[in-house]
Amino acid sequence: LPDSLENYMQEIGRAGRDQRPSSAVLLYRPGDEAIHYFFQQLSKEQRQIFEEHLSTGQTEAPQFDEIQQKWLMLVNEMQSPDTWLLQLKKQEQVKIKQLQQMLAYIHTTSCRRERLMDYFGETLKEKPEKCCDRDGASLFLSETGHTSPTVEAKDWQTILLNLF
């Protein structure tokens, strides 16, 4: 699960770079977003510890991780640590919003291509016949464009092999 529509668009853009027909497949099941929530929380905790250190005015840094050490170097170069902390807080909010937008895309019932284009401020001028899974596209297409019969698979390894 990409953490944002920007990252997803970058990933699906790789599918058609060779000028041949391609399909993008997003593998998702409810709960996959937990890893992103975990990293968001970790980042927030890092920032809070860093903020606490700055507010006490201590000259010696506690046992900071790599990210916090880089923050400390940047803050020491700046005149206003408050500006840096504000920027970190805004970045946290952006990450939350981006993940929410990604999840909204996953759960959309409308055309996925239109939704992506709308997100990036574009309009779909000419909609392909089988635009996305919401508009008739199927993952299992033969070279003639006809849907092949579905293969019932019992485990994820077989399903993944069938996809590729």
N, C-alpha and C positions, 0 to 999 in steps of 0.2 A: 504494500500500500504506500504510494508516494505521499509525502506530507503536505503537498500543495498541488493545485492545478497547474502551476507553472512547471513544476518538476515532472508531472505526468505528461504534459504537452511535450516537454523535451524528450522524454522516453518514447512516446508514440511517434515522434518525428523521426526517430531512427528507423522505423519500420519501412518507410518508403523511400529511403535515400538512394536506392539503386534503380529507381524509376520503374520498378516492377510492382504489380498489384500486391498489396499487403494488408494484413489485419493486425490490429492491436488488441491484446487480451489483458484485461485487468483482473487479477486473481484476488478475491476478497472474500472474507467471511466475517460475520459480526464478531467483534472483539479484536480484530487485527490492529485497530487504532490504539490499543492499550500501550504498545511500545512507544508510540509518539507521545501519548499522555505521560508516560514514565519519563521520557527525556525532557519534556516541557517542565515537569515538576522538578527534576534534577537541576535544570538550568535556573529555575526560579530560586531554589534553595542556595545554589552557588551565588547568585546575585544578592540574596538576603544576607548571607554570611559576609560577603564583600562589603555590602552597604553598612552592616553593623560595625565592621572593622573601621571603615572610613568615619563613621559618626563618633567613634570613641576617640579619634585623633591619635591612636597608637602609632608609634613610629616603626615598631617591629611587626612584620606581617606574621600571622599565624601560619599553620601548615596549609598553604594554598595549593590547589591543584594547578595544572598547566594553564587553564583558561583564566583562572583568577590571577595568576602571576602576570599574564599578558595584560589583563585589565589594569593591574597595579602599575605596570610600566606606562601604560597609556595615560592613566590618571595623573601620574607624577609629571608627565609632560604637559598636561592641560592646566589651565588656570582654575577651572571650575569642575570639580568632581560631580557636582549635582547634575550638570549637563550630561555627563556620561551615564550616570545612573538612570536619568530620565530616558535616555536613548535605549538602555537595556530593558527597561520596563515596557517601552513602546514595542520593542522587538518581540517581547513575550506575547503581547496582545496580538501582534500581527501573526505570529506562529499559530496561536489558538484559532484565529479567524480563518487562516489558510486551511487548517485541518478541517474545520467545520464546512468550508466550501467544498473540499474534496469529498467529504462524506455526503453532502447534499447532492453532489454530482453522481455519486454511486447510487443513491436512492431515488434519483429523478425518474419520473414516469414519462417525461417528454424526450424529444430528440437530443441525444447526447452531443452530437456535432454542433447543433444550434446552441446548446448550452455552453459548450466550450468557446465557440466563436463569440457569443454574447459576453462571456466573461472577459475576453480580450478586446472587447469593443468593436467587434466586427459583425457583419451580417452575412448569413448564408444566402448567396444570390441564386445558386442553382443546386438544388438538393438531389443527390444521387438516388437512384431507385431504391437501393438497399443501403441506406445511409448508416444505420447503426442497429444495435440489437433491439432498439425500441421502434425501428422503422423497417423491419423485414430482413435485416442482415442476419446471417447465420454463420457460425464458426466453421461448420463442416461443409465447405463448398468444394466441388470438384472443379477441374479446369474449365468445364463447360458451363459452370455457374449453377449447376443443379446440386441440391442438397443431398449429401450421402446419408445412408441410414445411420442412425445413432448406435453406438456400441455401448452396451451396458457394462460398466466397469465397477468392480467392487472396492477397489482401493485407490488411493490418490496417486500412487506411482503409475498405475495403468492409465488413469485419466490423463495425467501429465504426458505420458508417452503418446497417447492418442492426439493430444493437442499439437505436438511437434512431430 
